[in-house]
Amino acid sequence: MPRKIIVTSALPYANGPIHIGHLVEYIQTDIWVRFQKMSGNKCFYFCADDTHGTPVMISAKAAGIEPEKFIEKIQKEHKADFDRFLIEFDNYYSTHSEENRYFSELIFERLNKAGSIVKRNIEQTYCENCRMFLPDRYVRGTCPRCGADDQYGDSCDKCGGTYQPTELVNPRCANCGTKPVRKESIHYFFRLADYEKQLQNLMASGYVQKSVANKLDEWFKAGLKDWDISRDGPYFGFRIPGEENKFFYVWLDAPIGYMASMKNYCDRNGLDFDRLWPGRNPADKSGDGYEIYHFIGKDIMYFHALFWPAMLTGAGFKTADKLFVHGFLTVNGEKMSKSKGTFIRASTYIKHLDAEALRYYYAGKLGSDVADIDLSTTDFVNKINSDLVGKLANLASRSGPMLTGKLDSMLGKLDEEGTKLINELLSAKEQVKKDYENLEYAAVVRTVNNLADIANRYVEQKQPWATIKNDPEKTRQTLTATINAARILTAYLKPVLPKLADKTEKFLNAGPLSFDNIEKVLENHKINQFERLFERISEEQVKAMTEESKESQPASQPAQTPAQPIAPECTIEDFAKIDMRIAKVVKAEAVAGADKLLRMQLDVGGISREVLAGIAKAYTPEQLTGKTVIYLANLKPRTMKFGVSEGMILAAGPGGKDVFLLTSDTGTQPGQRIS
């Protein structure tokens, strides 16, 4: 009987583009989903953009648009990238949706009713410079567990440990670099330890790979901590019911996005969500027997292996049957690097290379373990050219044109040797299916390559290019076996190479390939015109891609700057909008990592403002402290690499050392308006 399966991938964060590291997970998941569908199983693949949190809010502000417009734009870009790499979701949605709000509030309400939500007063990191409580990802410092430097405020990339931002050693605001202070606030916590026994039973049932279970066992032994599930405003997310300025932490509603995406799909397609993912009505434990699988990276396994199933358990929902955890991507043996051009965006890759080349290469590296995989650019070129072009595509390209050009596009019948070849290839079917099911894609690729070698040796021995001259029917027999061999091997790789399989299906003129019809031998059958299946790739293409991906360097200034055109006219009404004030420089200091910038704290009549100014070549901090300057007060704040600049002080000059501040030392008071 066909299985019924629900599959999800981790939700990409709506604060930046998709890159080739992200694609490891989505390609891995898509291959598994395509395999299930090709095997005749009913399988749904759901995902969404993860849209909430302070980073999105700040990025939207910097872009000058509302967060809703910002995440809408990012979602379209993400979906376009996934489409280019043939990632076929049944529904790709957003966590900023009414479905997600509904389920977030429902789960919170049920957990609260179960006594698993508590409130208590906590100390938080607060940046006095940015004037806001800092979310986890906006505090960086040294991990309190292993001592690794430059870690985020919620978890360590090196040891995988989780902690509170206040536990970081030598913390700093990731936005401006200022050392944060501590302030108290009442927060909501989820009592994770309430579900320790259920979680341990889940791990014992095979919920995760063995290596992941071993890591989780360390966390169980250390003791499960209460989880802070609220954040203070300003915050882009769902407001907690009954609260004015407290919001659900993004990690609470992010995995709920799986359910929201599925609910949206069910509503649009006349399906009953409660039958697919039981538990919305706790009294009704029935369902349609769907299996649920989550694919995630190892960096977020604490959330998915502990918090998420505990939330579902406490709220009465079915937990996933299994969590598939994968490792990271390195390029040429190193972490992806912008300076070396190996931090490659999906949109950049696709300008230079075929998406299926990356799908194939990743498949050849991926297994069921959590090990990192490496993309060696030299090996990448060699594998694509030798395997895809030289072996698999070669079988069809050697036989197809000869059949259509010289043998009326007609296949004949297999002889004894041809039958033996086909049976040998078909004998691998069950092992191929088993390897796909167990995520052993590299084993599938090895099997297909070994079989392709056998098929190509058969062609070499038969030499159809020679026999076509004096024995057309013998040649037809050879090419019939070759075409059927190409059909079987293409079917084996169809989950990995859907576009190549589609071309082959059109060429073969025999309908879609599946594991149910793979044994069917094409004999006395007319094929269509052959279309090239895959093109060779070159080192030059890879080099061009990495060059484009390198972090751009600022262009050097010309010896003499040419005159710039005068800007469009403005009216006196436009000029009247400018609010210039007297400000006193209370403090000035250099900005680490920026040799042109100074950070100044201004007193604008009792109002404190911070300004970043590119005048470090002309003035020292000591020269500025105590000065009264002209301050443009109503200029929109600008988020820069080294912090937020809240306005502008006025200066003139060509630049460098020749910059002259406009000052006022004639008894004017800070805050006084200049008319």
N, C-alpha and C positions, 0 to 999 in steps of 0.2 A: 504494500500500500504506500502511495506517495507520502512523504513527510511534509509537514507544514512548519515553516521556519520564519522567524523574524530576526533580522540582522541589523546592527548599527555600527557605525564608526564614530570615534570621538569627534566632538563638534569643533571645527576650526574657529579660532577666535577672530572676531570681526574687527581687528585692529591692524591688519596688514595683509600682504599678498600670500598666496600659496607658493611654496618653494618645493624643490625636489625631495627634501627631507620629509615634508608633510606627505608627499605622494606615496611613500613606502606603505603607509597604512591603508590609504584608499585603494591603491592597486591591489594590495594583499586581500582586502575585503572584497573588492569587486570580482577578483578571480574566483573566490570561494562562492560568492553569490551566483555567478554565471555557471559555475560547475553544478551547483544545486539545481538551477533551472534547467540546465542541459540534461540532468539526470532524471527529469520529470517531476521534481519536487516543487511544491508551491512555496516560493521564497520571496519575502518582501525585504527591501533594503531602505532603511530610513536614516536621515541625517538632517542637520540644520546648522546654521551659523550660531555660535555662542556670542551673544551681543551685549551682555550687561557688564557693569563694572566701571571703576574710575578711569582706567586707561582709555576706554572708548569715549567717555565723556570729555576727557582732556583733548584727545585727538580731534574730536568733533569741534571743540571750541577753537583749536588751533586752525582748523580748516574753515572756520567761520560759518558753520552750518549746525543745525540741530542734530542731536544724536540719532534721531529716527531717520533723517535723510542720510546721515553718514553710514549707518549700518545697512541701509537699503542699497547704497552704492557698492559697499564692500561685498554684500551678498551676491549681487549680480556679477561682480568680478570673480568671486570664488566659484560660482556655478559655471561661468564661462570656462575657467581653467579646468574644472572637473570634466566638462563636456569634451574639451580638447584631448583629454587623456582617457576618454572612453569609460569614465566612471559612471555607471548607469544606476542612479538612485530611483527608487519608486516614488520617493518624495524627498525634496530638499527644502527645508523650512527655516524658521527663525525662532529663537527663544524669546524674542520680544513679540509675543502673540497672546491672544486671549486664551487659547488652549493651554499655553504654558502657565499663565497667571492662575487659571482655574486649578490645574493639578498642583501647582506650588502651594496655593492656599489650602487645598484639600489635604495634602500630605502633612503640611504644618499643623493643621487643625487636628488631624488624627493623632499625630505624635504628641501634641500638647495634651490631648484628652487622655492618652495613655500614660501621661506623667513623664514623658521622655524629653520635654522641653523645660528648661529652667532659666530664670533671669538672675543675673548678678552684676555687681559693679566691678568694672575692670579698668586697668590702666592701659591706655593706648598710645601709640606714637602719634605725635602731632607736630606738623611743621609750622612754626610760627612765621616763617618766611612766605610759604604758600597759603597760610591761614586755613589749613584743613587737616582733618584726621587722615592719616596715610593708609591706604589699602595695602594689603600684603605685598603686592608687586611693585609698590612705590617706596619700599624700604629695602635697602641692600646693606649687607654687612658680612661678618664672619659667622659661619654656622656654629651654633652652640654645641652641636653633637660631635662633629668631626674636625672642626677648625678650618674648613675650606673657605677661602676668601670669595668675596663678591657674589654672595648668594641672596636670593629673594627672601622676603619676610615671612613666607609660609612654609617653604620646603627647600631642601638642599638637593641640587642636581647631582652632587657627588655621592652622598651616602643615602639619599632617599628619605631622610628623616623629616618629620614635620614638627612645627613649633609655632609659637606666637611671635609676632614682630618684635615685641618687647624683650624677647630672649636673645635676639641677635647681639653679637659682640661688635662694638664699634659701628653702630648703625648710622646710616645717612639717608637723607631724602633722595630717592632716585631721580627726582625731577630737578632739584636745584643744588643738591650736595650738602645742604645744611644738616647739622646734627639735630635730630628731632628731640622734642621734650616729651614728657608723659602727661597725659590728661585722663581724668576718669570719665567713664560713661557706662550706662546700663546696657548690657547686651543679652541676647538670647543664645542659649547653648543647647545642643543636642547631646543627650547622655548616651554616647556610643557604647559605653560599657554595659548598658542594659541588655545589649544584644550579643554579648561576647560568646555565649554558648551556641546560639544559632549560627553565628559567623564561623565558629570553629567547626561546627557540623557541616556547614556549606563547603569549607575548604577541604574537609575530609572526603566529601563527595566527588572531588575532582573538578571543582569550580575553576581552578587556575592550574597552570603548569607547575611542576614540582619545584623548580627554582624559585618561582614566585611564592609558592606556599612556604618555602623555607624562609624567605624574607619576611613574610607576614608573621611567621612564628616568632621572629625576633620582636616584632611590634606587640604581639600578644604578651610575650614575656615581660616587656617593658611596661605593660599596662595601657589599656585603651583610655585616651583622654577625652574629656568633653570637647565638643566641636563648636566653635563660635560660628553661628549661622546668620548673624546680623551685621550690618554696617551702618554707620552714621552718614547722614547727608553732608555735603552734596554727593549724590550717588545716582548713577543711571541704572535703574532696575525696578523691581516690583516693591512697592511700599508694603510693609508688614501690616496686616489688618489691625486696626485699633491704634496705630502709631502715626505720628505726624512726620517725623524725620528719621525713621529707621527703616532699612530696606533689607530684603533677603540678600545674603551674600551670594555672589554669582555662582559659587560652586554648589549651592543648594538647588538653584533652578536650572543649571546647565544640563545635568544628566536627565532631568525631568523633560528636557527638550526632546529626548527620544520618544517619550510618550506623546508629547504635543504634536510632533511631526506625524506620528502614526494616527493620532486622533483626527488631525486635519485630513489625512488621506482617506480614512474610513468615512468621514462625513461626506467627502466629495465623491466617494465611490459606492455608497450604499452598504457599507460594512458596519458591523457592530463591534466597536472597540472592546467592549467588555468580553466578547467571545474570543478575541485575539490575545488580549492582555488582561486576564481576570484580576478582580480585586477592587474595582471602583465601588462595587456594592459588597461590603464584607460578608453579608449573609449568603451571597451567591458565590460558591467556590467552583462552579462549573466553568468550562471554557471549551474551546475547540481543539485543544491539544497542541497548540503552537509551541515550538521550541524557541528560546530566545538566546541570542549570542551577541556579545559586545566585543568589538575589536578596539584595542587601545595601545598607546605607547607606554613603556615602563615608567616614564616620568609621572604618570597620573594613576598608577595602580593603587596607591593608598586610598584615594578617593573612590575608585571604582570597586575595589575589593573589600573595603570596610564600610565607608560612609553610605555609599549608594545602596548596597543590599540591606544594610541596617535600616535605612529610611523606608525602603520598600516593605521590609518585614514588619516594621512598626506600624506602617499605614495599611497593612493587609493586602498588599499587591504581590504578585508572583515575582520572584527574583529570576535573574538570567540563569540559564542552564550552564553556561560556561563563559569565562572571560578569556579571550585570546590576547596575550600580551606580546608585543614585539619590541625589538631594540631600536637603536638610533641608526642614522646613516652617517658614514664618514666618506670623504672623497679623497682619493689617493692616500689613504691611510691616516688622514687628519680630519679634525673637526672642520666643518664647512667654514670657509673664510671669504669675506667680502674683498679683502685686499688681493687675494689670489684668484678671485673670480670663480670660486667653487661654491659660493652661496648663490645658487642659481634659481631664479624665479621660474615658475611653471611657464609663464608667458614669454620669458626669454628663451627657455629651452625650445619651445615649440616653433620659434622663428627659424631655428637652425636644424632641428632633428625631428624624426618621426616619433610620435608618442609610443607606438608599439615597440620601438627599440628599447625604450626605458622599461616598459612593462615586461618585456622578455628578459632583460638583464636582471631586474629585480627578482623575477620568478626564479631565475637560475641561482639566486643567492639565498632565497627565503626558505626557512625550515620552521618547525614547530616550536623552537626554543626562543629565548629572549636575547640571543646574541645580537650585537650590532652587525650591520652589513656594510661592506665597503664598495664604493663605485670607483674602480680604477679606470681612468679615462682611456688609457692604452688598451687595457683588457676589454673595455666596453666596445671599442672599435673592432677589435679582433673577433670577439664573440659574435657580434652582429653579422659581420661579413662572412665568417667561417660557418656559423650555425644556421642563421636564418637565410642568408643568401646562398652560401655554398652548399648547404645540405638540403634543407627543407624546400625552399623556393626552387632550388635547382631541379628537383624531381619533376615538378610541374612544368618548369620553363624548358626542360629538355624534351618533354613528351608532348605538351599541348600544341605548340606551333607545328610540330611535325604531323600530328594527327589532323589538325584543321587545314594545313597547307597541302598535304600530299595523300591523306587517307580519308577524305570526305567527312572529317570530324566524327567518324564512327569508331567506337570501341568494338573489339571482337570478343572472343572467349578466352578464358585462362587455360594455359596448358598446365602440365603437371608441376613444372618448376615455378610457374607463376602462382599456382594455388598454394604451393609450399611456402612461398614468400609471404603471401597474404595471411596465411594461418599463423605464421611466426609473429607477424606484427599484431594480429588480433589476440594472441595469447597474453599480451601485456595489458589488456583492457582492465581486468579486475585490479591489478596492482596499481595502475594509473589512477583509477577511481579511489582506491584506498589512500593513495598518497595525497590526492587533492583533499579528500575528506579530513585528513590529519594535518593539513597545511604544509605538507612536505613537497613544496613546489619544485625545489631544486632537484629532488629525486625524479619528478615527472620530466623535467627538462633533460636530465641525464638519460633517462629511458628513451625519450624521443630521439635524442642525438645518436644513441647507439643503434636504434632501429633505422634511422635515416642512413647511417653508414652501411648497414646491411642492404638497404634498398638501392643505394647508389652503387654498391659493388655489383649488385645484380645487373644494373644498367651497363656498367663498364664491361662486364663479361659478355652481355648480349650485343653490345655495339649497334644499336638501332640505326645510327647515322650511316653505318656501312651496309647493313642488311636491306635498308630501304631501296638500294639501287637494284637489287636483283631478287628480293623476296619480300614484297610488300605485306603479305599476310603473316609471315613470321614476325615482321616488324610490328604489325598490328597487335599480335599476341603479347609481345614484349611491352609495348606502350600501354596496353590494357592493364597489365600487372603494375606498371609504374604509376599510372594514373590512380589506380585503386590504393596503391601504397601511399601516395601523396594524400589521398582522401582520408585514410585512417590516421596518419600522423597529424594532419591538419585538425581532425576531430579531437585528437588528444590535446592539442594546444589551443583549441577554440576559446576556452575561458581566459587564456592569456592574450591571444591575438584575435580578437573578434572581427577587426576590420579585414585582416588577411583571410580569415575564415569566410567572411561574406563574399570577398572576391572569388575565392575558390568555389563556393557554393554556386555562384552565378556561372562560373566557367564549367562546372560539372553538370549543371542543369538537372539536378536530382533532389532539390529541396534542401531545407536546413539540416545540418549535421547534428546528431544527438547520440548519446550512448546507447539508445534503444535501436537505432538503425545502422550502427557502425559496421555490423557484420554483413550487411547487404552488399553484395558484389555487383559492380556496374559492368554488365556485359551486353553486347549488341545494343549499345546505347549511344545516342548522339550528344556530343558535347557542344558548348558554345565557343565563341572566339576567346582566345586566351588573352588575359590582361596581366601585365607584369605585377608580381605580388609584393616585391620589396626591392628597394634600391640600396646599393652599397653606401656606406658612410665613410667619411674620411677624417683624418686627424685635423685637417684644416677646418672642417665644420665645428669640431669640438673646440678648437682653439678660438675660433670666431665667437662662439658662445661664451667661453670663459672671459674673453677680452671684454665683451659687452657687459658681463656681470661684475667686472671689477669696480670697486667703489671709486667714483669719479673724484679726481683731484681738482682743487681750485686752479683755474687758469692764472698764469702769471700776468701781472699788470703790464701793459705796454709802456714804453719809455715816455710817451706823451699821449695822454688821453684825448681822443678827438672830441670836438665840440658835440654836445648832445642837443637834440631838437628840443625846443621849448614845449612844455606840457600844454595841454588844452587850457583855454581861459577858465578862470573861476570868477564867480560873482562876489560882490561885497557881502551878500547873504551867506555864501559858503564860508568866507573868511570869518564872519561873525560867530560861527559855530565853534571856533577854536577858543579853548579856555586856558589861558596862560596864567600861571601863579608864581609867586615867590616861594622858593623852597630852600631849606637849610640842609646842607650835607651833614648828617649826624655821624655817619660812619662810611668809610670807603675802603675797599680791599681788592686785592688782585683776585682773579678767577683762575683756579687751578686748571691747567690744560688749555687756556685761551690767552695768548700773549697780547691780544689787542683789547681785551675787555676789562672793565672795572665794575665791581658791584657796589652800588651806593644805596645807603639807607637814608631816605629823605624825610624831613619833618615839613609837612604841608599844612601848617596851622593846626597842629594837634592830630593830624592824620598821618600815619606812617605809610610810606610807599617805597618799593624797591625798584631800582632802575639798573639795567645793564647797558653800559655805554662803551663804545669802541674808541676810547680816548687814552688807553694805557701808554701809548707811545709819546703822548704830549704831557701827561700829568701823572704824578705819583699819588698814591692814596693820601700821603701826609699833606700834600699841597691842597687837596680838595676838602679835607675834614674841616668843618666850621664855615665853609664858604656859603654864601647865598647865591642861588642860581635861578635861571628862568626855567620853569617846568611846564611842559605841555600836559595838562592834567586830565583831559578827556580823550586822550588817545587810547584806542582799544588795546588791552593787554596782549602781549605777544609771547607765545611759548617758544623758547629757544632751547638749544641743546643744553645750556648751562643754567636754565631756570626761566622763570616768567618775568618779563620786564613790564612794569606797570606804568607806562607812560614814557616820556622822553625829556631829557634836558637839552637845551638849545645850545648849539655851538656852530662855528663856521670855519671854513678853511679847506684846503685841497686834500688833507688827510695826513696820516702818519704823525710826525712831530708837529706839523703845521696845522693844529686844530686849536681854536680859541673859544673858550667858554663865554657865554653871555652871562654876566654876573650883575648883582645889584648890592652895593655896599653903602647905600645912602640912608640907612635907617629904616628901610622897609621891613615889614614883619612877615614871617612865614605864613603862607596861606593867602596873602593879599593878592587880589586879582589885578592883572595888568590890562589896561584898556587901550 
